[in-house]
Amino acid sequence: MTQSATLQWEEGGQICSAHWHSENGIAPHKKIQIADDTLTADIAYRLACEGTAMLYKGDFQNARQLLQALVRRVDKPSKKSTRADRVSKEKIKSPLDTFNLHRLTQSQRARILGMVLIHVNADHTIPLRRARDIAQACHEAYGTQETSYVISLRELLGVISAHEWRKTGVQVLTRDDEEVRIHPHYGVFSPVRSEYIDLVLKAPLPEAIKNSSIAFDIGTGTGVLAIILALRDVQRIIATDLSDRAIACAKENIDHLGLNSQIEIHQTNLFPEPKAALIVCNPPWLPARPSSSLEHAVYDPESQMLKGFLSGLKDHLLPNGEGWLILSDLAEHLGLRAREEFLNWIDQAGLKVIAHLDTKPTHNKAFDRADALYAARSKEVTSLWRLTQK
């Protein structure tokens, strides 16, 4: 488990305790109230807003309904809150203000919805009426546990959802009339945005591949880009990542597709030791601090991974080799990074741009005018930047 501490509460006149787990790194709650099926949504919402967590001891399906009722209340603020929000929006002067307000709102929302807690046995079973079998889902996410633990119901439902995605998989392309599916693990970014995969499929391979058919996939995650390169007949691919979950996920996907003879997995930061004719990287797209371990695939504080890739690329490319950087310009539309700054990093790294392939996003948020970041998302372009040594 990512974070483990002790949670204490009073029940039946006795002090009880269990391990506390939070992927968001939230400290164990200090105020905990036992809750059951008699708890109304209005009271639960008030308790959550006041900072009191509710350890549910009733029916599991009723707990889910309670959480859904809290979602409705969080997403439909009171008239007083609406007036305050209107005043806040009037003070917003830039896309960056909009982004920061959005992050704050999401953080507050997550805090309230994380106040419904579930006690899970060491064998990943839930001692509640009508509780579904979640043992396999929790074992995939957290591994073997020696003692019971407490988790927020919202996080638990995320674990269950990730388990379903892992079983079903995500189709990334069709090969010989058969679907190629990637099975993401919990905590590993799912390749649901197919537009960047299409860019890697369409980009012309560098001439250097003909003489030395070796490529690197930096920050491989599910292994999807390494797999795409293997399907494009690159003979040797070294995929790297630091995350234990990503390494396990990539290995499973590569093994499932029978590509072990072409793809190696190295657990290392950025580049492996040798040089390559092609080096691909799809870093986190937004230079901001992640609020949980699950957000590391989206947020890259101060563009550390992006800068690290650019600064080390030149020294790891074979002559006439190319680096393929997959990057959205959403950060530019949000005021988080300027295009000139990005191009300057490329220049300072001793690199030049051969070309870039562009595509527009196809996900629903890009067309949802009600989304807080719609103004930026509607302008977003995802690019595959072809880079080489000056």
N, C-alpha and C positions, 0 to 999 in steps of 0.2 A: 504494500500500500504506500501511496505517496506521502501521506502525512498521518502519523498515529500518535494520539495522546489519550489521556483518560478523561472521560465524561462522567460526572456524578449527578445523581438526582435522588430525591426522596420519594419512596413509594411504600405505602402501607406502614408508615412510621419507621422505616428503615432506610439507611443510606445505601444506594446501589451504585454500581459503576460498571463501565465497559469501555473498550477502546473506541475512540472517536476518529472517524475518517472524513476528510474533506479534500477533494481534488482542487478546490479553490484556495486551500491553505487557511481556511477560517478556523480560528481558535475555538476550543470547546466552549459551548454556551454556558454562561453562569446561571441564568435564570431558566429553569425547565419546569414545565407543568405537565402532569399526566393528562392525556386527552383520550376520549373515547367517542362513541357514536352519538352521544348527547351534545357534543360541542357544536354550536352553530357557526356558520361561516362568518357572520358579523363579529362574533366574539373572537374567533380565531384570527381574523384580520386585525382587530384591535390589539390582541396580544402580540402578534407578529410585528406590528408597527412600533410597539412599545419595547421590543427586544426580548420578548419571552418566547422561547422555543417550546414546541408541543410534542412530547413523546407519545406516539399513538399506540393505544392498547386495545383498540376496538377491531372492527371489521376492515380488512385490507382494502376492499373495493370502496368502502365508505371513506377511507383515508384518501384514495385517489379522487373521489368526488369532491372532498373538502379542498384538496389542492386545486382542482379545476375552478372551484368557486372563488378561491383566493386569486387565481389568475384573472378572472373576470373583474374582480374588485381593483386589482392593481392596474389593469389596462383601461379601466373606466374611472378616472379620478373624479373626485367631488367637484361641485361647482366652484367651491373656494379654491381648490387646487388648479382648476382650469383657468381661473382669473390670474392666479400667480404665474402659471405657465405662459399665459399670454404676455404678461409683463416681461418675463424672462426672455421670450422670443423677440420682443421688441428691442431688447438690449443686445441681441446677437448681431455682430457686425461682420462676421466672416465665416467661410466654410469651416475653419478650424474651431470657431466657437460652437458651431452646430455639432461638430464631431465630439468635442469635449462634453457638451451637454448630453448628447446621446449616450456616451460612455457612462456618465454619471447616472443617468436615468436607468440604464441597464444594470448597473451595479446595485442601485437601490432596489430595483425589481427582484434581482437575484437574492438579495438579502432577505426580503420579505418571504419569497416563495421557498427559501431554504429553511424556514422555521418549523416545518412539519418533519419530524424525525421518526425513523423506524429502527427497531432493535433487531439485528440479524444474528442468528446463531453461528457458531464457528464453522459449521458445515454448510453455510450459506442458505439455510432455510429460514423462513419468517414465521415466528410463533403467533400468527394472527389468523382469525377466521377468513376463509376464502382467499388466502394468500396463494398466489401462483408459484409454480416451481421456478425459482430464479437461480438455482445452484450453479448450473452451467454458465450462465451469463456472468455471475459474480466471480466464479473461478477464473474465467477468461480475463476479467478486468483486474482482479486482485490476487489471484493465486490462492494457494492453500493458507488457511488461517488456523491459528491454534486456540484463539479465544473468540468470544462473541464481540460484535462491534455495533456502533450506532452510526447511521448515515442519514442524510436528508433524503426524504422521499423523492424529491426532484432529481437528485443525483442518481438515485437507484433506478428511476424510470429511464434516465439517460443510459445507464448500463444495459438495461433490458433492450432499449432501442438499438444500441450498438451491436448487441448480440444478434438481433434480427438482420441488421445490415451485413454482419459478418457471414451469416448463413446464406443470405440471398446473393450478396455481392453486387458490384456495380459494373455494368457492361461498358467497356471502353472502346471496343471495335469488334468487327466480324472478320474472322480468318477462315478461309476454305468453307464458307457457309456455316461456320460455328461461332458462337459468341465467345469472346474473350472477356472474362469477368475478373475483377479485382475484389478481393474480400478484405475490407478494412477492419482492423482491430480497434478495440476501445482505446481512445487516446491517440489514434493515428489519423491524420487528416485524410478524409475520403475524397477520391478523385471524381466528385460529382460534377465539377465544372469541365465539361468535355472539350470546351473550345481550346484550352491550352494543349490538350492531348492532340487535337487535330493539327496544331501548329508544328508539333514535333514529328508528326507523321508526314507532313508536307514539305518541311524544310529540306533543301538539297544537302546531302552529306558532303563533308569537306573532301577535297582531293586526297588529303593525307591518309584517309581511311583505306584507300586502295593499297597503300604500301604497308600500313600498320593498322590493322583493324582492331583498335583498342579504344574504349571510351570509358569515362567516369560519369556516374550519376551522383551528384553531391546533394546530401540531404534527401535520401531516397524515399523515406516515408513508407508507403505501401509497396514500393518497388515498381510502381507503374511506368515511370519513364525508362528505367533500365529494361523492363520487359518490352516496351515499344521499340527500343533500340535493338534488342535481340531479335524481334520479329522483322526488323529492317535489315537483318543479316549482319549486324556488327558481331564479330566473332568472339571478342572478349570484352566484358563490361565489369567494372568494379564499382559497386554501389556502396556509398558510405552514409552513416548516420551515427548520432550519439545516443539516441533514445533506445532503451531496451525493448520497449513496446514496438517501435518501428523496425528494429532488427528482426524480431520474432515474426512480425507481420510480413515483411519483405521476403524472408526465407520461406514462409508458408506459401505465399503466392507464387514465388519462383519455382518451388518444388511442385506445386499443383499443376503448373503449366509445362513442367518437364524441361526447364531452361537452366538447370544447374550446371550443365557443361559450358554455358556461355557467360553466366553471371556469378560473380563472387560478391559476398557481403563482408565489408570491413567496418567494425565499430571504431570510428575515429572522427576527429573534428575536421570537417571539410575534406582536404585532399589526401589521397593515399600516396605512397612513396614514388611510384614510377611516373612517366609522362604518358600523355594520351593524344590521339589525333582529334578527339572530340570530348569536350567536357560540358555536361548539361547541369543546370541548377535551377530549381524553382523555389526560391527563398520565400519566407513570409513577406507579404506585400505591404504591410502597414508598419511604419516605424513608430511603434508605441509599446508601452509596457503591458504584457499579458497579465490578466487578473487571475488566471488559473493555469495549471499545467496543460489543460486541454487547448489553451489558446496560443501555444508556442508556434503552431503552424501558421497562424494568422498574423501575429504581432512580433516584430523584430526590433527590440529597443535600440534606438539610435542607429538603425540599419546595420547592426554589427555583422550579421551573416552576409548581407549583401556586400558590404565593404570588404569583408574577409575573402569572399569569393573573387571579387574584382582584383584585389591586391595580390592574390596568390596565383591567379589564372596564368599569367605570362610565364611563370617559372615551371608550370606543369604541362604546357602545351608542346607537342612535337612541332618541328618546322612545318609551316603551312596548315597547322591545326586550327580548330575553331572552338570557341566557347559559346554555348547557347544559353543565354540568360532569359528566363521566362518571368515577365514582370507586368503587373497591371499598373496603369497610371492613376489608379484611384487615389493614392497618397497625394498626388499632385493636385487633384481636384478638391481634396480636403484641406489643402494648405499644410500638409505634413512634410512635403519634400518638393523642391523645385526641379523642373526638368534640367535647368542649367547646372544645378548642383550635381545631379546624377551624371550628366555628360562629363562634368569636370572630374568626377571620380574615375570614370573610364579613361580619360586622358592621363591623369596622374598615375594610373596603374600601368602605363606603357602600352595601352590597347587602342585599337581603332574599331569603328563600326563598319562592317562590310555592308550590312543591310538589316532591316527588321521587318518581320512579318506581323501584321496586325489583324485583330479580330475583335468583334463586339461580343459582350457577354450575352448569354441566353437564359440565365437564371431569372426567376420570378421577381426578385427584388429590383432588378434593373428597370422593370416596367411598372412597379408599384408606387404610385404617386403618394400613397399614404406613408411610405417608409420615410423615416426621419432623414435619411441620407440620399433620398431620391435625386436631388439636384446634382450630386456628385456621381452617383451610380449611373445615371442616364447618359453621362458623358464618358464613362469608363471605356478604355481600350486596353486589351491585353496583347502584349507583344512578345515575340521571340527575337531577341537581339543577337545577331551573329557578330561575334567579336573575334579579333585576331591580334597578334603582336604587331606593333608599329614597324 
